[in-house]
Amino acid sequence: MRIASVSEICAIVNLILGFIYRTVFLSILSVEYLGINGLFTQILSLLSLADLGIANAITFRFYKPIKEGNIIQVGKLMNYFKKVYRIILAAVLAIGLSLCPFLRFFIKDASEIPKDVNLYVIYTLFLVQSASSYLFAYRQALLTADQKQYKISLIQMAGSFFRYSAQMAFLVLTHNFEITIAVNILFTVSTNAVISLYAKKKYAPVFEIRETLNKEERKAILHDTKACMCHKIGGVVLNSTDNIILSKFVGLFSVGLYSNYSMIISNLSLLANQILCNSSASLGNACASLDSDGRYRIYRNMTFLNFWMASSLTICLYVLVNPFIRLWVGESMLLNELTVISLCAQFYFELIRLVNISYTSADGLFVMDIYRPLIEAGINLIVSILLVNAIGIAGVFWGTVISCLSTVTWREPYLIFKYDFKRNAGEYIRTFFLFLILTGGIGFMLKIIIAPLISNFAEWLACAVLTVAVSQILLVLVMRRRYEFVYLKHMVNVVLKKTVKKIFGREI
């Protein structure tokens, strides 16, 4: 609970800082600059394919030795991780530089490129930032596996404060996009370095180990990497091509419009991830120590919480996002209703997977699902390109929704129930459709009633409170007799009583 609370606060603070910076950015530079930023971010996200999923295969192996206090084995894994990431760093730089001659290919209309922007300088700055992350990421993996992700979040929050402050100062003083990007890189690299040094100090005995994995252990990791590689390729193609397709088929302006929505959605996703995906390490420990019934109880309660959170956030996003964008940056920056619905659908179906992703990772089930990510990525690319030409921006996101529904939405729970719980998934399916119907019904109802009432920020805040309150009341009315709701309600009461006792010295 403490981990989730700290991570939640950090995510909210980062969201607020991001909004302040974006407001200053748009008041000085045009939306096309945002388009370039979004395009290069996703092009370089594709370079994360260089690790071929080996990071997941190694991280999965941390749970057992950490639980057993086996420092030597953890040290061996870290040494192997370090060696692998140095190779990946070299590969990212080589592949990244080789893309330089083709940058203009990804932009539909070269006239949209601001005259003071040197594409190659900006791209090289982004490449340096992307590559430098591999110098430090392997140590951060140890903190995550040891359920210390909240400490990473605290350091990143402090880094974000100084980074955004410096970027805004340089932006106001120079109006120079390249300098702003350089400042971002400097502070991002510095923050990662601080996290890395913290991990090295906290786990000093681990980093004193000089041994590495034996041949059989390395062979086992490479075997699992084959499955992780397909997941990695599928995930990167799925999540890192939207801006590229938009830039190529619609234009940089569309990427800039989407980037404001993307910032909101990514921060909401981060908020949910901080709460739920911190559970990955806990699930890893549970998988190592509990029987099938025990694991199922944990999974059932966490999945219910996952669905509830996805439903609540999606309803709020659908009702409030366009009024907020209109008040924040103006009517000209709005996306149409069909596009907003597609973004909300994509957000919802990605969010309801968080526990399933954590579970399949923690329990090693990803090795049984090798080709699904490739099929999903293929469907996404084909459908997105076909639909973007037919219906515009919305087509890109409907492509993601269709690929998700046709593959991963049913495939992950199928594997979990068949190979781990060895029971029927009927209860999961009923819960899935119940939350889907409630999310759509409540969302459309509140959009019709509440959205027209908003004409200023004070009204937006009041309507945000009303949206949250009404959606939660309706969800409680429907779910109040469910076993999972009763259990979670009991857990919340226990935590509240402990908190009150700690603060006031007595129970309520």
C-alpha positions as CSV (number, residue, x, y, z in Angstrom):
1,M,0.0,0.0,0.0
2,R,2.9,2.4,0.8
3,I,4.5,1.6,-2.5
4,A,1.4,2.2,-4.4
5,S,0.7,5.5,-2.5
6,V,4.2,6.9,-3.1
7,S,4.2,5.9,-6.7
8,E,0.7,7.4,-7.2
9,I,1.8,10.7,-5.8
10,C,4.9,10.7,-8.0
11,A,2.8,10.0,-11.1
12,I,0.4,12.9,-10.2
13,V,3.2,15.3,-9.6
14,N,4.9,14.4,-12.9
15,L,1.6,14.9,-14.7
16,I,1.2,18.4,-13.2
17,L,4.8,19.3,-14.1
18,G,4.3,17.9,-17.6
19,F,1.2,20.1,-18.1
20,I,2.9,23.2,-16.9
21,Y,5.9,22.6,-19.3
22,R,3.6,21.8,-22.3
23,T,1.6,25.0,-21.7
24,V,4.8,27.1,-21.8
25,F,6.1,25.1,-24.8
26,L,2.9,25.7,-26.9
27,S,2.8,29.4,-25.9
28,I,6.3,29.8,-27.5
29,L,6.7,27.1,-30.2
30,S,4.1,25.7,-32.7
31,V,2.4,22.3,-32.7
32,E,4.8,21.1,-35.4
33,Y,7.6,21.1,-32.9
34,L,5.5,18.7,-30.8
35,G,5.1,16.6,-33.9
36,I,8.8,16.3,-34.4
37,N,9.2,15.4,-30.7
38,G,6.6,12.7,-30.9
39,L,7.9,11.3,-34.2
40,F,11.5,10.9,-33.1
41,T,10.4,9.5,-29.7
42,Q,8.6,6.7,-31.4
43,I,11.3,6.1,-34.0
44,L,13.8,5.6,-31.2
45,S,11.4,3.5,-29.3
46,L,11.7,1.0,-32.2
47,L,15.4,0.8,-31.4
48,S,14.5,-0.8,-28.0
49,L,14.1,-3.9,-30.2
50,A,17.9,-4.2,-29.9
51,D,17.5,-5.9,-26.5
52,L,15.4,-8.6,-28.2
53,G,13.5,-9.2,-24.9
54,I,16.5,-10.5,-23.0
55,A,15.9,-8.0,-20.2
56,N,12.6,-9.7,-19.4
57,A,14.2,-13.1,-19.5
58,I,16.8,-12.0,-17.0
59,T,14.6,-10.0,-14.7
60,F,12.2,-13.0,-14.4
61,R,15.2,-14.9,-12.8
62,F,15.7,-12.3,-10.0
63,Y,12.6,-13.1,-8.0
64,K,13.7,-16.5,-6.6
65,P,17.3,-15.6,-5.5
66,I,16.1,-12.3,-4.0
67,K,13.4,-14.1,-2.0
68,E,16.0,-16.7,-0.8
69,G,18.7,-14.0,-0.1
70,N,21.0,-15.7,-2.6
71,I,23.4,-12.7,-3.1
72,I,25.9,-14.7,-5.3
73,Q,23.2,-15.7,-7.8
74,V,21.8,-12.1,-8.0
75,G,25.4,-10.9,-8.5
76,K,25.9,-13.4,-11.3
77,L,22.7,-12.3,-13.0
78,M,23.8,-8.6,-12.7
79,N,27.2,-9.2,-14.3
80,Y,25.6,-11.0,-17.2
81,F,23.0,-8.2,-17.5
82,K,25.7,-5.6,-17.6
83,K,27.6,-7.4,-20.3
84,V,24.5,-7.8,-22.5
85,Y,23.4,-4.2,-22.1
86,R,26.8,-3.0,-23.3
87,I,26.4,-4.9,-26.5
88,I,22.9,-3.5,-26.8
89,L,24.2,0.0,-26.3
90,A,26.6,-0.4,-29.3
91,A,23.8,-1.9,-31.4
92,V,21.4,1.0,-30.7
93,L,24.0,3.6,-31.6
94,A,24.9,1.8,-34.8
95,I,21.3,1.2,-36.0
96,G,20.2,4.6,-34.9
97,L,22.9,6.4,-36.9
98,S,22.2,4.3,-39.9
99,L,18.6,5.7,-39.9
100,C,19.8,9.3,-40.3
101,P,19.6,9.4,-44.2
102,F,16.0,8.3,-44.1
103,L,14.5,10.7,-41.6
104,R,12.5,12.8,-44.2
105,F,10.9,9.6,-45.4
106,F,8.8,9.5,-42.2
107,I,7.3,13.0,-42.8
108,K,4.5,13.4,-45.3
109,D,5.0,17.1,-46.0
110,A,8.5,18.5,-45.6
111,S,7.0,22.1,-45.6
112,E,5.7,21.3,-42.1
113,I,9.2,21.2,-40.7
114,P,10.0,24.5,-38.9
115,K,12.7,26.5,-40.7
116,D,14.9,26.7,-37.6
117,V,14.9,22.9,-37.0
118,N,17.8,20.8,-38.1
119,L,16.3,17.3,-38.2
120,Y,19.6,15.5,-37.9
121,V,20.8,17.5,-34.9
122,I,17.5,16.9,-33.1
123,Y,17.5,13.2,-34.0
124,T,21.1,12.7,-32.8
125,L,20.2,14.3,-29.4
126,F,17.3,11.9,-29.0
127,L,19.5,9.0,-30.0
128,V,22.1,9.9,-27.4
129,Q,19.4,10.0,-24.7
130,S,18.0,6.6,-25.8
131,A,21.4,4.9,-26.0
132,S,22.5,6.3,-22.6
133,S,19.6,4.6,-20.8
134,Y,21.3,1.2,-21.4
135,L,24.3,2.3,-19.2
136,F,22.0,2.3,-16.2
137,A,18.9,0.3,-16.8
138,Y,20.2,-3.1,-15.6
139,R,20.7,-1.7,-12.1
140,Q,17.2,-0.3,-12.0
141,A,15.9,-3.8,-12.8
142,L,17.2,-5.0,-9.5
143,L,15.3,-2.3,-7.6
144,T,12.1,-3.2,-9.4
145,A,12.5,-6.9,-8.8
146,D,13.1,-6.2,-5.1
147,Q,9.8,-4.2,-4.9
148,K,11.6,-0.9,-4.6
149,Q,10.1,0.7,-7.7
150,Y,8.7,3.5,-5.5
151,K,12.2,4.7,-4.7
152,I,12.9,5.0,-8.4
153,S,9.7,7.0,-8.7
154,L,10.8,9.4,-6.0
155,I,14.1,10.0,-7.7
156,Q,12.5,10.4,-11.1
157,M,10.0,12.9,-9.6
158,A,12.8,15.1,-8.2
159,G,14.6,14.8,-11.6
160,S,11.5,15.8,-13.5
161,F,11.1,18.9,-11.3
162,F,14.6,20.2,-12.1
163,R,14.4,19.1,-15.7
164,Y,11.1,20.8,-16.5
165,S,12.2,23.9,-14.6
166,A,15.4,24.1,-16.6
167,Q,13.7,23.4,-19.9
168,M,11.1,26.2,-19.3
169,A,13.8,28.6,-18.3
170,F,15.9,28.0,-21.4
171,L,12.7,27.9,-23.6
172,V,11.6,31.4,-22.4
173,L,15.2,32.8,-22.7
174,T,16.2,31.3,-26.0
175,H,13.0,30.1,-27.9
176,N,15.4,27.4,-29.1
177,F,14.0,23.9,-29.6
178,E,17.4,22.2,-29.9
179,I,18.7,23.7,-26.6
180,T,15.5,22.6,-24.8
181,I,16.0,19.0,-26.1
182,A,19.6,19.1,-25.0
183,V,18.6,20.2,-21.5
184,N,16.1,17.4,-21.3
185,I,18.7,14.9,-22.2
186,L,21.2,16.2,-19.7
187,F,18.7,15.9,-16.8
188,T,17.3,12.6,-17.9
189,V,20.8,11.0,-18.1
190,S,21.7,12.6,-14.7
191,T,18.5,11.2,-13.1
192,N,19.2,7.7,-14.4
193,A,22.8,7.9,-13.2
194,V,21.6,8.8,-9.7
195,I,19.2,5.8,-9.6
196,S,22.0,3.6,-10.8
197,L,24.4,4.9,-8.1
198,Y,21.7,4.4,-5.4
199,A,21.2,0.8,-6.5
200,K,24.9,0.1,-6.5
201,K,25.2,1.5,-3.0
202,K,22.1,-0.3,-1.6
203,Y,23.1,-3.6,-3.0
204,A,26.9,-3.2,-2.6
205,P,27.4,-7.0,-1.8
206,V,25.7,-7.9,-5.0
207,F,28.1,-5.7,-7.1
208,E,31.1,-7.2,-5.3
209,I,30.4,-10.5,-7.0
210,R,32.8,-11.1,-9.9
211,E,31.4,-14.5,-11.0
212,T,29.1,-14.8,-14.0
213,L,26.5,-17.3,-15.1
214,N,27.6,-20.8,-16.2
215,K,26.9,-22.1,-19.7
216,E,23.7,-23.9,-18.8
217,E,22.2,-20.8,-17.1
218,R,23.1,-18.6,-20.1
219,K,21.6,-21.2,-22.4
220,A,18.3,-21.2,-20.4
221,I,18.1,-17.4,-20.6
222,L,18.7,-17.5,-24.4
223,H,16.0,-20.1,-24.7
224,D,13.5,-17.8,-22.9
225,T,14.7,-14.9,-24.9
226,K,13.3,-16.5,-28.0
227,A,9.8,-16.1,-26.5
228,C,10.7,-12.7,-25.1
229,M,12.0,-11.6,-28.5
230,C,8.6,-12.1,-30.1
231,H,6.9,-10.3,-27.2
232,K,9.4,-7.5,-27.5
233,I,9.0,-7.1,-31.3
234,G,5.2,-7.3,-31.1
235,G,5.0,-4.8,-28.2
236,V,7.3,-2.3,-29.8
237,V,5.6,-2.4,-33.1
238,L,2.2,-2.1,-31.4
239,N,3.1,0.8,-29.1
240,S,5.7,2.7,-31.1
241,T,4.3,3.1,-34.6
242,D,1.2,5.4,-34.1
243,N,3.1,8.7,-34.5
244,I,5.2,7.3,-37.4
245,I,2.0,6.3,-39.3
246,L,0.4,9.6,-38.5
247,S,3.4,11.6,-39.7
248,K,3.8,9.5,-42.9
249,F,0.1,9.4,-43.9
250,V,-1.4,12.5,-42.3
251,G,1.4,14.9,-41.3
252,L,3.4,16.4,-38.5
253,F,0.5,18.6,-37.4
254,S,-1.6,15.6,-36.6
255,V,1.2,14.1,-34.5
256,G,1.3,17.4,-32.6
257,L,-2.5,17.3,-32.0
258,Y,-2.3,13.8,-30.8
259,S,0.7,14.5,-28.5
260,N,-1.4,16.5,-26.1
261,Y,-3.9,13.6,-25.7
262,S,-1.0,11.2,-25.6
263,M,0.6,13.0,-22.7
264,I,-2.6,12.8,-20.7
265,I,-3.2,9.2,-21.6
266,S,0.4,8.1,-20.9
267,N,0.4,9.7,-17.5
268,L,-2.9,8.1,-16.6
269,S,-1.4,4.8,-17.7
270,L,1.6,5.5,-15.6
271,L,-0.6,6.1,-12.6
272,A,-2.3,2.8,-13.1
273,N,1.0,1.0,-13.7
274,Q,2.6,2.4,-10.6
275,I,-0.3,1.0,-8.6
276,L,-0.8,-2.3,-10.3
277,C,2.4,-3.3,-12.0
278,N,4.4,-2.8,-8.8
279,S,2.5,-6.1,-8.1
280,S,4.7,-7.9,-10.6
281,A,7.4,-8.6,-8.0
282,S,4.7,-9.6,-5.5
283,L,3.2,-11.9,-8.0
284,G,6.6,-13.4,-8.7
285,N,7.0,-14.2,-5.0
286,A,3.4,-15.5,-4.8
287,C,4.1,-17.8,-7.8
288,A,7.1,-19.1,-6.0
289,S,5.5,-19.8,-2.7
290,L,1.7,-20.3,-3.0
291,D,-0.4,-23.2,-4.4
292,S,-2.8,-22.8,-7.3
293,D,-5.8,-21.8,-5.2
294,G,-3.8,-19.2,-3.3
295,R,-2.5,-17.7,-6.6
296,Y,-6.0,-17.7,-8.0
297,R,-7.4,-15.7,-5.0
298,I,-4.7,-13.1,-5.4
299,Y,-5.2,-13.0,-9.2
300,R,-9.0,-12.7,-8.9
301,N,-8.9,-9.8,-6.5
302,M,-6.2,-7.9,-8.4
303,T,-8.0,-8.4,-11.7
304,F,-11.2,-7.0,-10.2
305,L,-9.2,-4.0,-9.0
306,N,-7.6,-3.7,-12.4
307,F,-11.0,-3.7,-14.2
308,W,-12.4,-1.2,-11.7
309,M,-9.5,1.2,-12.2
310,A,-9.6,0.8,-16.0
311,S,-13.3,1.5,-16.0
312,S,-13.0,4.6,-13.7
313,L,-10.1,6.2,-15.6
314,T,-11.6,5.5,-19.0
315,I,-15.0,7.1,-18.1
316,C,-13.2,10.2,-16.7
317,L,-11.0,10.4,-19.8
318,Y,-13.9,10.2,-22.3
319,V,-16.1,12.7,-20.4
320,L,-13.4,15.2,-19.5
321,V,-10.5,15.1,-22.0
322,N,-12.0,17.3,-24.9
323,P,-13.4,20.0,-22.5
324,F,-9.9,20.1,-20.9
325,I,-8.0,20.3,-24.1
326,R,-10.4,23.1,-25.3
327,L,-9.9,25.1,-22.1
328,W,-6.1,24.4,-22.0
329,V,-4.8,25.0,-25.5
330,G,-7.9,26.0,-27.6
331,E,-10.6,24.7,-29.9
332,S,-8.2,24.3,-32.8
333,M,-6.3,21.6,-30.9
334,L,-9.3,19.2,-30.5
335,L,-9.5,15.8,-32.1
336,N,-13.0,14.7,-33.4
337,E,-15.4,12.5,-31.4
338,L,-14.6,9.3,-33.4
339,T,-10.9,9.7,-32.6
340,V,-11.5,10.4,-28.9
341,I,-13.7,7.2,-28.7
342,S,-10.9,5.2,-30.4
343,L,-8.3,6.6,-28.0
344,C,-10.5,5.8,-25.0
345,A,-11.1,2.2,-26.3
346,Q,-7.4,1.7,-26.9
347,F,-6.6,3.1,-23.4
348,Y,-9.2,0.8,-21.8
349,F,-8.1,-2.5,-23.5
350,E,-4.5,-1.8,-22.7
351,L,-5.2,-0.9,-19.1
352,I,-7.3,-4.1,-18.3
353,R,-4.2,-6.2,-19.2
354,L,-1.9,-4.8,-16.5
355,V,-2.4,-7.6,-14.0
356,N,-2.4,-10.3,-16.8
357,I,0.9,-8.8,-18.1
358,S,2.4,-8.9,-14.6
359,Y,1.1,-12.4,-14.0
360,T,2.3,-14.0,-17.2
361,S,5.7,-12.3,-16.7
362,A,6.1,-13.4,-13.0
363,D,4.9,-17.0,-13.7
364,G,7.0,-17.4,-16.9
365,L,3.9,-18.1,-19.0
366,F,5.2,-15.7,-21.8
367,V,7.2,-18.6,-23.1
368,M,4.0,-20.3,-24.2
369,D,2.8,-17.3,-26.2
370,I,5.7,-16.8,-28.6
371,Y,3.9,-15.9,-31.9
372,R,0.9,-14.0,-30.6
373,P,2.7,-10.6,-30.3
374,L,3.9,-10.9,-33.9
375,I,0.4,-11.7,-35.1
376,E,-1.0,-8.8,-33.0
377,A,1.6,-6.4,-34.4
378,G,1.0,-7.5,-38.0
379,I,-2.8,-7.0,-37.6
380,N,-2.2,-3.6,-36.0
381,L,0.1,-2.3,-38.8
382,I,-2.1,-3.5,-41.6
383,V,-5.4,-2.4,-40.2
384,S,-4.0,1.0,-39.0
385,I,-2.6,1.8,-42.4
386,L,-5.8,0.8,-44.2
387,L,-8.0,2.7,-41.8
388,V,-5.9,5.9,-41.6
389,N,-6.4,6.3,-45.3
390,A,-10.1,5.7,-44.9
391,I,-11.1,7.6,-41.8
392,G,-8.0,9.7,-40.9
393,I,-6.4,9.9,-37.4
394,A,-8.9,7.7,-35.7
395,G,-8.0,4.8,-38.0
396,V,-4.6,4.4,-36.4
397,F,-6.0,3.8,-33.0
398,W,-8.9,1.6,-34.2
399,G,-6.2,-0.6,-35.7
400,T,-4.7,-1.0,-32.2
401,V,-8.1,-1.8,-30.7
402,I,-8.9,-4.4,-33.4
403,S,-5.5,-6.1,-33.1
404,C,-5.8,-6.2,-29.3
405,L,-9.4,-7.6,-29.3
406,S,-8.5,-10.3,-31.8
407,T,-5.4,-11.6,-30.0
408,V,-4.1,-10.6,-26.6
409,T,-7.4,-9.7,-24.8
410,W,-8.5,-13.4,-24.8
411,R,-5.1,-15.1,-25.2
412,E,-3.5,-14.0,-21.9
413,P,-6.3,-15.1,-19.6
414,Y,-6.6,-18.3,-21.6
415,L,-3.0,-19.2,-20.8
416,I,-3.3,-18.2,-17.1
417,F,-6.4,-20.3,-16.5
418,K,-5.4,-23.3,-18.5
419,Y,-1.8,-23.7,-17.4
420,D,-1.7,-22.3,-13.9
421,F,-5.1,-22.3,-12.3
422,K,-6.4,-25.3,-14.4
423,R,-9.9,-24.1,-14.1
424,N,-12.7,-22.6,-16.2
425,A,-12.3,-18.9,-17.1
426,G,-16.1,-18.3,-17.0
427,E,-16.0,-16.0,-14.0
428,Y,-13.2,-13.8,-15.6
429,I,-15.2,-13.6,-18.9
430,R,-18.4,-12.5,-17.1
431,T,-16.5,-9.9,-15.2
432,F,-14.8,-8.7,-18.4
433,F,-18.1,-8.1,-20.2
434,L,-19.8,-6.6,-17.2
435,F,-17.1,-3.9,-16.8
436,L,-17.0,-3.3,-20.5
437,I,-20.8,-2.7,-20.7
438,L,-20.7,-0.5,-17.5
439,T,-17.8,1.5,-18.8
440,G,-19.4,2.2,-22.2
441,G,-22.9,2.9,-20.7
442,I,-21.8,5.1,-17.9
443,G,-19.3,7.0,-20.1
444,F,-21.7,7.8,-22.8
445,M,-24.4,8.8,-20.3
446,L,-22.1,11.2,-18.4
447,K,-20.7,12.6,-21.6
448,I,-24.1,13.6,-22.8
449,I,-25.1,15.1,-19.4
450,I,-21.9,16.6,-18.1
451,A,-19.7,17.8,-21.0
452,P,-22.1,20.6,-22.2
453,L,-22.0,22.1,-18.7
454,I,-18.2,23.0,-18.9
455,S,-17.2,26.5,-20.1
456,N,-14.3,27.3,-17.7
457,F,-11.8,25.6,-15.5
458,A,-13.9,26.0,-12.3
459,E,-16.8,24.2,-14.0
460,W,-14.4,21.6,-15.4
461,L,-13.1,20.8,-11.8
462,A,-16.7,20.6,-10.5
463,C,-17.7,18.3,-13.4
464,A,-14.6,16.2,-12.8
465,V,-15.6,15.7,-9.2
466,L,-19.2,14.9,-10.3
467,T,-18.0,12.4,-13.0
468,V,-15.8,10.6,-10.4
469,A,-18.6,10.5,-7.8
470,V,-21.4,9.4,-10.1
471,S,-19.3,6.7,-11.8
472,Q,-18.1,5.3,-8.5
473,I,-21.6,5.3,-7.0
474,L,-22.9,3.4,-10.1
475,L,-20.0,0.9,-10.0
476,V,-20.5,0.3,-6.3
477,L,-24.3,-0.3,-6.8
478,V,-23.7,-2.9,-9.4
479,M,-20.6,-4.6,-7.7
480,R,-21.4,-4.3,-4.0
481,R,-22.3,-8.0,-3.6
482,R,-19.3,-9.3,-5.5
483,Y,-16.8,-11.4,-3.5
484,E,-13.9,-9.3,-4.8
485,F,-15.6,-6.0,-3.8
486,V,-16.3,-7.3,-0.3
487,Y,-12.7,-8.4,0.1
488,L,-11.2,-5.1,-1.2
489,K,-13.6,-3.1,0.9
490,H,-12.4,-5.1,4.0
491,M,-8.7,-4.5,3.0
492,V,-9.3,-0.7,2.6
493,N,-11.0,-0.6,6.1
494,V,-8.0,-2.4,7.6
495,V,-5.6,0.0,6.1
496,L,-7.6,3.0,7.1
497,K,-7.9,1.8,10.7
498,K,-4.1,1.2,10.9
499,T,-3.5,4.7,9.4
500,V,-5.8,6.4,11.8
501,K,-4.3,4.5,14.8
502,K,-0.8,5.5,13.7
503,I,-1.7,9.2,13.3
504,F,-4.1,9.6,16.3
505,G,-2.9,6.8,18.6
506,R,-6.3,5.0,18.7
507,E,-8.6,3.1,16.4
508,I,-11.9,4.4,15.0
